[in-house]
Amino acid sequence: MKQQQLRFDGRVVIVTGAGAGLGRAYALLFGSRGASVVVNDLGGSRDGDGKSTKAADSVVAEIRARGGKAVPDYNSVVDGEKLVQTALENFGRIDVVVNNAGILRDKSFARISDQDWDLVHNVHLKGAFKVTQAAWPHMKKQNYGRIIMTSSNSGLYGNFGQANYSAAKMGLVGLANTLAIEGRKNNIYTNVIVPTAASRLTEDILPPDFFAELRPELIAPVVVWLCHESCEDNGAIIESAAGWATKCHLVRGAGTPLRVRITDNVAPEDVQNQWNKVTDMSRAQRHESIEEVSSTLLGILEDMKSGG
Ligand code: NAD
């Protein structure tokens, strides 16, 4: 039997930072699958200076030339409610928000100014907060929504010269973790994409041979699938690049008690003596929720009460 094409007819999608790079690839694919697309882009430089209507306009023209439905939006993501207004005024609803807009202000940690910190955090973290919060009540009311946060391996693992960016990108994982919980009962699913792709953000970072293989079009299908109504993942972190994808998890080791009885205290030497066991990840496990993690602590306390 032929597999049915994943369609977005009747769905309204905002892609932020859709005038170039990954966002452009996402917007084009959504547009080709029947979605009405708000192509948001401030059109500034890589470090967030300036603005222009050109980037958003050219992607809207591309989508329309292929028979798709799209409108431009030139606002900064920090004015999230304006983006949602554009969706409502033009298409009457909002179903999907792909938080993708991004800038870089790379500096070694000691040289990061307040402005480098604030601008990067405003675009990545506050921008995602503002756009998503503006869409949230509409999604709740219609009992449906799909949200993407864009993180980065720089956040998950750290990267020299990107302290401001890494912190914002890991902040987006925390935001997604909680939105996944708060949205679940209203069928609003939030997932995280961790891309590696050729764009102006990576042209001087990635080696040229590698760069050539990292077409954004190879990641767009992963994001589009995550935003489809038939995808049931919620709270997942998905890494993708070069036509490959995987799920990532935080894991916790099995741990060890630092004291035997509930009446014992813990000295720094106890920690030193147990350090190999504290840091042993050979029995590491994924935990699904804060409740699950807390309940393992209750079990540990019970063991101590009964003397180990
Ligand atoms: P890009 O520079 O090609 O695209 C980002 C777009 O966001 C630009 O068109 C820019 O004008 C727009 N933008 C910037 N500030 C904005 C604002 N305030 N409001 C609206 N639009 C704004 O970069 P890209 O590589 O396609 O990056 C897309 C996202 O993916 C970013 O969040 C980036 O951090 C993330 N990311 C990219 C990579 C990669 O390898 N390319 C890796 C990890 C994460």
Residues whose N, C-alpha, C, O or C-beta is under 5 A from the ligand:
A	BS01	NAD	G17 G19 A20 G21 L22 G23 N40 D41 L42 G43 G44 N75 S76 V77 N100 A101 G102 I103 V123 T150 S151 S152 N153 P195 T196 A197 A198 S199 R200 L201 T202
